[in-house]
Amino acid sequence: MAQWTSAVGSGQLARLIGSQQERPAGPGRRPPAYRALADGIRLLVLEGRVPVAARLPAERELALSLNVSRTTVAAAYEALRGEGFLESRRGAGSWTAVPAGNPLPARGLEPLPPEALGSMIDLGCAALPAPEPWLTRAVQGALEELPPYAHTHGDYPAGLPALREMIADRYTARGIPTMPEQIMVTTGAMGAIDAICHLFAGRGERIAVESPSYANILQLMREAGARLVPVAMAEGLSGWDMDRWRQVLRDSAPRLAYVVADFHNPTGALPDDAQRRGLVEAARSAGTVLVADETMSELWLDDDLELPRPVCAFDPGGATVITVGSASKAFWAGMRIGWVRAAPDVIRSLVSARAYADLGTPVLEQLAVNWLMSTGGWEEAVDVRRLQARENRDALVAAVRRELPDWEFEVPSGGLTLWVRAGGLSGSRLAELGERVGVRVPSGPRFGVDGAFEGYVRLPFTVGGAVAEEAAVRLAAAARLVASGAGTGAEAPRTFVA
């Protein structure tokens, strides 16, 4: 059985190598051609532009595409095998890998409890404090509406009827006619995706995911026994690479595909209407269920932004697209209310399976969200949330550009996160040494599959003003420690590329 989950064609790999920016060769002569090729492929793997476990083209095919000798390609492949970035088996070909000692994500992005923070600036969790007074008002409104429900058993596996109807009406108002029967209320978006994975993707099933993607969801899928098939994002903030998505859906036939279509976490990318339509069509053709996570959809930060249509607009019946929403990002992470929009038969299956999971979602919190949505409080609170996130984003961007001018990023037009290439430094080392100087930041490999993105960190828009400035100062201090090799053994690299 082959060990690879996707494939990279010779022409595609040649284009990727050709698109790499010229990097200084350092003192002395330029490296041999095979060494330059090996370094180029290794960098593509570490930056996630070529997935781990992707089958590479045969030596002869790649040599023709690159217009080099087969000997050059063979020597490059041999060098990559020796360094742990390539594995091969007779009859199965060669596929990308990462060395056994490469830092790998061990868990999700759990926030530190407030009492443990002290003077630490915590950039590990992309969540803002609750918007007041709307949280208090929502809870008070929920308490007033609670008595009739208190006389019942309190179990509503599909969610409170009033909230299901409210969420359905909000989709209809966005131009996607929706019935309450197409909605299930869940315990946060994580609860929704966990239920979807258990229904559609049993242990060993393939799930295609963006690369990078949201760390906690990747970990949830790993623990469910899924085989993750990474699909690299397009460069910058331009969204999905549709050629790669079509190839993966055609060749790997994953049971599920998971995407964050609106202000992608962690990159902030916003795929346009054409990409959304194309991905839905490709998923439908492949028989793949497409899970669209729109928990960030209401967090646009630039007022002149023209928003694309929701992914489910291209499959309004919900036969191919399952949409997941949540109150946690737009309102408050402590409000653990999420929802699923899908075809009625899918909702019925999810509800039936819930008897073996959490039975239902807390009634009081459902009433609070319903109160917010029915009174206009939701829109008011989200407007405040956007203003806060915009101010935080602008402060953090200015501070990082001032303190770390060699770090590279593009400023997203929405969401809560900044995806940063850390000037060639190891993101894992930055995370480790950052805590020594009082700033907690997640490293890039947490957002990749099998150790990709070692040269990245994610910075959320959770602090602003003087705190954002101090966070950048501390990150710069951590960067100096990493560059100096502080706290490492002689064998430990301070950067992720040679």
C-alpha positions in Angstrom: 0.0 0.0 0.0 1.4 3.4 -1.0 2.4 5.8 1.8 1.4 9.0 -0.1 -2.0 10.8 0.1 -1.6 13.3 -2.8 0.6 13.8 -5.8 2.6 16.7 -7.3 3.1 16.6 -11.0 6.4 17.4 -12.6 5.2 20.6 -14.3 3.6 21.8 -11.1 6.8 21.1 -9.0 8.9 22.8 -11.7 6.7 25.9 -11.5 6.9 25.9 -7.7 10.6 25.7 -7.7 10.8 28.4 -10.3 8.6 30.7 -8.3 10.8 30.7 -5.3 12.5 34.0 -4.6 16.2 34.0 -5.2 18.0 33.5 -2.0 21.6 34.6 -1.3 24.0 31.7 -1.8 26.3 32.9 0.9 30.0 33.3 0.7 31.9 31.1 -1.8 30.7 29.4 -4.9 27.1 28.7 -5.7 26.0 25.2 -4.6 25.9 22.3 -7.1 22.7 22.0 -9.1 21.5 18.9 -7.2 22.0 20.7 -3.9 20.1 23.7 -5.0 17.3 21.4 -6.2 17.2 19.5 -2.9 17.2 22.7 -0.9 14.3 24.1 -3.1 12.2 21.0 -2.5 13.0 21.0 1.2 11.9 24.6 1.5 8.7 23.9 -0.3 7.9 21.2 2.2 8.8 23.2 5.2 6.7 26.2 4.0 3.7 23.9 3.3 3.7 24.7 -0.5 4.3 21.0 -1.1 2.4 18.8 1.4 4.0 16.2 3.5 3.2 12.7 2.2 2.8 14.0 -1.4 4.1 11.7 -4.1 6.8 13.4 -6.2 7.3 12.8 -9.9 9.6 10.2 -11.2 13.2 11.3 -11.7 13.0 11.3 -15.5 9.8 13.3 -15.6 11.1 16.0 -13.3 14.4 16.2 -15.2 12.5 16.9 -18.4 10.3 19.6 -16.8 13.4 21.3 -15.2 15.6 20.8 -18.2 18.3 19.2 -16.1 19.9 15.8 -16.2 18.3 12.8 -14.6 21.5 12.4 -12.6 20.9 15.9 -11.0 17.4 14.9 -9.9 18.5 11.5 -8.6 21.2 13.1 -6.5 18.8 15.7 -5.1 16.3 12.9 -4.2 19.1 10.9 -2.6 20.1 14.0 -0.5 16.5 14.5 0.6 16.3 10.9 1.6 19.4 11.2 3.7 18.0 14.3 5.4 14.6 12.7 6.2 12.6 14.8 3.7 11.9 12.0 1.3 10.9 8.4 1.6 10.8 5.8 -1.2 9.8 2.3 -1.8 10.2 0.2 -5.0 6.9 0.1 -6.9 5.4 3.0 -4.8 7.6 5.9 -5.8 8.9 8.6 -3.6 6.9 10.9 -1.3 7.8 13.9 0.9 8.4 13.5 4.6 9.8 15.5 7.6 12.7 14.3 9.7 11.8 12.3 12.8 13.2 15.1 15.1 11.2 17.9 13.4 8.9 19.7 15.9 5.3 18.4 15.5 2.1 19.7 17.0 1.2 17.8 20.1 -2.1 19.4 21.0 -4.4 22.4 20.2 -4.2 26.0 21.2 -5.5 25.9 24.8 -5.7 29.3 26.4 -3.9 29.9 29.7 -6.2 30.4 32.6 -6.4 34.0 33.7 -4.8 33.3 37.1 -1.8 31.8 35.3 -1.0 34.7 33.0 0.8 37.0 35.4 2.8 39.4 33.3 2.6 37.0 30.2 1.2 38.4 27.0 -0.9 35.5 25.7 -1.1 35.5 21.9 -2.0 31.8 21.8 -5.7 32.1 21.6 -7.6 34.1 18.9 -10.4 35.3 21.1 -11.4 38.7 22.5 -13.0 39.6 25.8 -16.8 39.5 26.0 -18.6 42.6 24.5 -20.4 44.4 27.3 -23.1 45.3 28.1 -24.5 42.9 25.6 -23.4 39.7 27.3 -25.0 40.7 30.6 -28.2 41.8 28.8 -28.4 38.5 26.9 -28.0 36.4 30.0 -30.7 38.5 31.8 -33.0 38.2 28.8 -32.4 34.4 28.8 -33.3 34.1 32.5 -36.5 35.9 31.8 -37.4 33.4 29.1 -36.2 30.3 31.0 -39.3 29.4 33.2 -41.4 27.7 30.4 -38.3 25.5 29.5 -37.6 24.7 33.1 -40.9 22.8 33.2 -39.7 20.4 30.5 -36.9 17.7 30.5 -34.5 20.3 29.0 -33.1 17.9 26.3 -33.3 19.4 22.8 -30.9 17.3 20.6 -31.6 19.4 17.5 -31.6 22.7 19.5 -34.3 25.0 20.8 -37.0 25.4 18.1 -36.9 29.2 18.5 -33.2 29.4 17.9 -33.2 26.9 15.0 -35.9 29.1 13.3 -33.9 32.3 14.1 -30.7 30.9 12.5 -32.7 29.6 9.5 -34.2 33.0 9.0 -30.8 34.7 9.1 -29.6 32.4 6.3 -32.7 33.2 4.3 -32.0 36.9 4.8 -28.5 36.3 3.3 -30.1 34.9 0.1 -30.0 31.2 1.0 -33.6 30.0 1.7 -33.4 27.8 4.8 -35.9 25.8 6.9 -35.5 25.2 10.6 -35.2 21.5 9.7 -31.9 22.3 8.0 -30.4 23.6 11.3 -28.9 21.7 14.3 -27.6 23.7 17.3 -24.3 22.4 18.7 -21.9 23.0 21.6 -19.7 25.3 19.7 -18.2 24.9 16.2 -15.9 22.2 17.6 -18.9 20.1 18.6 -20.4 20.6 15.2 -17.3 19.4 13.3 -16.7 16.5 15.7 -20.3 15.3 15.1 -19.8 15.7 11.3 -16.5 13.8 11.3 -18.0 10.9 13.3 -21.0 10.6 10.9 -19.1 10.9 7.6 -15.5 9.9 8.2 -14.7 6.8 10.2 -11.3 5.9 11.4 -8.9 5.7 8.5 -11.0 7.8 6.1 -9.3 10.6 4.2 -10.2 14.3 5.0 -8.8 17.0 2.7 -7.8 20.1 4.6 -6.3 23.5 3.8 -2.6 23.8 4.5 -2.3 25.6 6.8 -5.5 25.2 8.7 -7.0 25.7 12.2 -4.9 23.8 14.7 -7.6 22.6 17.0 -9.7 21.1 14.1 -6.6 19.3 12.8 -6.0 17.8 16.2 -9.6 16.8 16.5 -9.4 15.0 13.2 -6.1 13.3 14.1 -7.6 12.0 17.3 -10.6 10.7 15.4 -8.2 8.6 13.3 -8.6 10.5 10.1 -6.0 10.5 7.3 -5.4 14.2 6.6 -4.7 15.2 3.0 -3.2 18.7 3.0 -4.0 21.1 0.1 -1.7 24.1 0.0 -3.3 27.5 0.0 -2.5 29.9 -2.9 0.2 32.5 -2.3 -0.7 35.5 -0.1 -4.3 36.2 0.6 -5.7 35.1 -2.8 -7.5 32.1 -1.3 -7.5 28.5 -2.7 -5.3 27.0 -5.3 -8.1 25.5 -7.4 -5.9 23.3 -9.6 -4.5 21.6 -6.4 -8.0 21.2 -5.0 -9.3 19.6 -8.2 -6.3 17.2 -8.3 -6.7 16.2 -4.6 -10.4 15.6 -4.9 -10.0 13.6 -8.1 -7.0 11.5 -7.0 -7.5 11.0 -3.3 -11.3 10.9 -3.2 -11.5 12.1 0.4 -14.8 11.4 2.2 -14.7 15.0 3.7 -13.1 18.3 2.9 -12.8 21.0 5.5 -12.3 24.7 4.6 -12.4 28.0 6.5 -13.8 30.1 3.6 -14.2 33.4 5.4 -11.1 35.1 6.7 -9.2 31.9 6.9 -7.6 30.9 10.2 -4.6 31.4 10.3 -3.8 33.2 7.0 -6.9 35.6 6.8 -7.4 34.7 3.1 -10.8 35.3 1.5 -11.6 33.1 -1.5 -13.8 34.8 -4.1 -17.1 33.6 -5.6 -15.4 31.8 -8.5 -13.2 29.8 -6.2 -16.2 28.9 -4.0 -18.3 27.8 -6.9 -15.4 25.8 -8.3 -14.7 24.0 -5.1 -18.4 23.1 -4.6 -18.6 21.7 -8.1 -15.3 19.8 -7.7 -16.5 18.3 -4.4 -19.9 17.3 -5.9 -18.1 15.6 -8.8 -15.8 13.7 -6.4 -18.6 12.6 -4.1 -16.9 14.6 -1.2 -18.8 16.3 1.5 -17.5 19.8 1.8 -17.6 21.3 5.3 -17.5 25.1 5.2 -16.5 26.7 8.5 -17.8 30.3 8.6 -17.2 31.2 12.2 -15.2 34.2 11.1 -17.7 35.3 8.4 -19.0 38.4 10.2 -15.6 39.7 11.2 -14.8 41.9 8.1 -12.6 44.8 9.2 -12.4 46.9 6.1 -15.6 48.8 5.4 -15.1 49.0 1.7 -14.7 45.2 1.3 -17.0 43.5 -1.1 -17.9 40.2 0.5 -18.3 37.0 -1.5 -21.4 34.8 -1.2 -21.5 32.1 1.4 -20.2 28.7 0.2 -23.6 27.2 0.8 -25.1 29.6 -1.7 -23.7 27.3 -4.4 -25.5 24.3 -2.9 -28.6 25.7 -1.1 -30.1 22.3 -0.6 -27.1 21.2 1.5 -26.5 17.9 -0.2 -22.8 18.6 -0.8 -22.0 21.6 1.5 -22.4 21.4 5.3 -22.0 24.8 6.9 -20.8 25.4 10.4 -21.3 28.6 12.3 -20.6 29.8 15.8 -21.1 32.6 18.3 -17.6 32.0 19.7 -15.5 34.2 17.4 -18.1 36.9 16.4 -19.4 37.3 19.9 -17.5 35.6 22.7 -15.5 32.3 23.1 -17.3 31.7 26.4 -20.7 31.5 24.6 -20.4 27.9 23.4 -23.1 27.9 20.8 -22.5 26.6 17.3 -24.7 25.4 14.5 -24.8 23.2 11.4 -26.7 24.0 8.2 -27.2 21.0 5.9 -29.9 19.0 4.1 -32.7 17.8 6.4 -31.7 14.2 6.2 -28.2 15.0 7.2 -29.5 17.0 10.2 -31.7 14.0 11.2 -28.7 11.7 11.1 -26.6 14.1 13.1 -29.3 14.5 15.7 -29.8 10.7 16.0 -26.0 10.2 16.5 -26.0 12.8 19.2 -27.7 10.4 21.6 -24.2 8.8 22.0 -22.3 12.0 22.4 -23.4 15.1 24.4 -27.3 14.8 24.1 -27.8 18.5 23.6 -26.6 22.1 24.0 -27.2 24.1 27.2 -30.6 25.7 27.1 -29.7 28.9 28.9 -26.9 29.8 26.4 -29.2 29.0 23.5 -31.8 31.4 24.9 -29.1 34.1 25.3 -28.0 33.8 21.7 -31.7 33.8 20.6 -32.3 36.9 22.6 -29.3 38.6 21.0 -30.4 37.7 17.5 -34.1 38.6 18.0 -33.5 42.1 19.6 -30.7 43.4 17.4 -28.2 43.0 20.2 -26.1 40.6 18.0 -25.5 43.2 15.3 -24.7 45.9 17.9 -22.2 43.6 19.7 -20.5 42.4 16.5 -20.1 46.0 15.3 -18.2 46.7 18.5 -16.2 43.5 18.0 -15.2 44.6 14.5 -14.0 48.0 15.7 -12.0 46.4 18.5 -10.4 43.9 16.2 -9.6 46.5 13.5 -7.9 48.7 16.1 -5.9 45.8 17.5 -4.9 44.6 14.0 -3.6 48.0 13.0 -1.7 48.4 16.3 -0.1 45.0 16.0 0.8 45.4 12.3 2.5 48.7 13.0 4.4 47.3 16.1 5.6 44.2 14.3 6.8 46.2 11.3 8.7 48.5 13.5 10.3 45.9 15.8 10.8 43.0 13.3 11.1 44.6 9.8 12.4 41.4 8.2 9.2 39.4 9.2 6.9 39.0 6.2 3.1 39.0 6.2 0.1 40.4 4.3 -2.6 42.3 6.2 -5.9 40.5 6.0 -9.2 42.4 5.5 -11.0 40.5 8.3 -10.8 37.7 10.8 -8.6 37.7 13.9 -5.2 36.4 12.8 -1.9 37.4 11.2 0.1 34.7 9.5 3.8 35.7 9.7 6.9 34.3 8.0 9.5 34.9 10.8 12.6 35.9 8.8 13.9 32.4 8.4 13.8 31.7 12.2 12.3 28.5 13.7 8.7 29.1 14.8 9.0 26.4 17.3 12.1 28.0 18.9 10.3 31.4 18.9 7.4 29.8 20.8 9.7 28.2 23.3 11.9 31.2 23.9 9.0 33.7 23.7 7.6 32.3 26.9 11.0 33.1 28.6 10.6 36.8 27.7 6.9 37.0 28.5 5.0 36.4 25.3 3.1 33.3 24.3 2.8 32.6 20.6 1.9 29.5 18.6 4.4 28.1 16.1 3.6 27.4 12.5 3.7 23.6 12.7 0.6 23.6 14.9 -1.3 24.7 11.8 0.2 22.2 9.3 0.1 18.5 8.8 3.2 16.6 9.9 5.6 19.4 10.6 5.1 21.9 7.8 5.4 25.7 8.4 8.3 25.6 10.8 9.2 29.1 9.6 5.9 30.7 10.7 4.1 32.0 13.7 0.4 33.1 14.1 -0.3 36.4 15.8 -4.0 37.1 16.7 -5.6 40.5 17.0 -6.3 40.1 20.7 -4.3 42.9 22.1 -3.9 46.5 21.1 -2.4 49.8 22.0 0.6 49.7 24.4 0.1 45.9 25.0 0.5 45.2 21.2 3.7 47.4 21.2 5.1 45.5 24.2 4.2 42.1 22.6 6.2 43.1 19.5 9.2 44.2 21.7 9.1 40.8 23.4 8.8 38.9 20.1 11.9 40.8 18.9 13.8 39.8 22.1 12.8 36.2 21.5 13.9 36.5 17.8 17.3 37.7 19.0 17.6 34.7 21.3 16.7 32.3 18.6 19.2 33.9 16.2 22.0 33.6 18.8 21.3 30.0 19.4 20.4 30.6 23.0 19.1 27.5 24.9 20.0 25.0 22.2 22.5 22.3 22.0 25.3 22.4 19.4 23.2 20.1 17.2 20.0 22.2 17.3 19.5 24.6 14.4 18.5 28.2 15.2 16.8 28.6 11.9 14.6 26.2 9.9 16.7 26.4 6.7 20.4 26.0 6.2 
